[in-house]
Amino acid sequence: MKSKEEKKLLNVKDLCVYLNIGETKARELLHDPSNGFTVRIGSRLYAHRDKLDNWLLHNGIYFEQLHKIFLSLQNFYHSQ
């Protein structure tokens, strides 16, 4: 089984931890068909991590936000 840091598809809870956001915002992001990173498998929605990272870089994320995300990622991977 792949570890969390190797997972390519993030479920809602993983996405919350990865981006340091709440479940409502995570679901809102996943339900946006124009984002390019949502993957639907049956009725479930996932975020493709590489596409999500690319989306974050190309959608005007400021340095402070990237820094917060980086710190969240560190905490996410070290807590597993």
N, C-alpha and C positions, 0 to 999 in steps of 0.2 A: 504494500500500500504506500502511496506517495505521501510524503510529509506535507504539512501546510505550505511550506515555502516552495514546493515543487508543483502544487496544485495550479492548474491552468484555469479551472472554472471555480469561481467563488460563489457560494450560496449567499443568501441574504445576511445571515449572521457573520460569515467570513467577510463580506463586503463592509459591514458595519465596523468591524475591527480594523480592517485594512485602511479605511478612509476616516476612521474616528467620527462616524456619523450615526444617527439613530436609524431604527428600522423603517420608520415612515419615509425618511429621505432616501434610504437605500432602495425601497420598493418604488418610490417615485422615479428614481434614476433608471431602474431596471425596466419600468413600464414605458419609457420613452423610446419609441421605435427608431428615432433618428440618431441615437447615440453611437451606434456601430459596435458596441461591446456586449450587448445583451444576447444571450443564447437561450432559446426556449427548448426544453426537453419535456415533452408532454405538457403538463400544466405548470411546470416549475421553471423559474427564471434564474439564470446564472449570469455572472459577469466574467467574460474572458479577460483574464488578468493582463495579458500583453496588450490587447486592444484597449482596455481600460487605461493602462499607463499611457498609451499613445494619446488617447482622448484627453487625459488630464494635461499632458504637455501641450496640446494644440488648442486648448480652450481657455487660455488666459489665466491659468492658475498662478497667483503671485508667489514670490519667494517665501513669504511667511506661511502661506498655506502649504506649500511644498515641504517646508521644514516641519510643520505639524504632522503632515502625512508621513514623513520620514521617521519621526519619533514614534508615531503610532505603529509603523511597520516594525521598527526595532522591538517595541513592546510585544507586538503580535507574535513575532518569530521566537522571541526569548521566553514567552509564556507557554510555548507548546512543548 
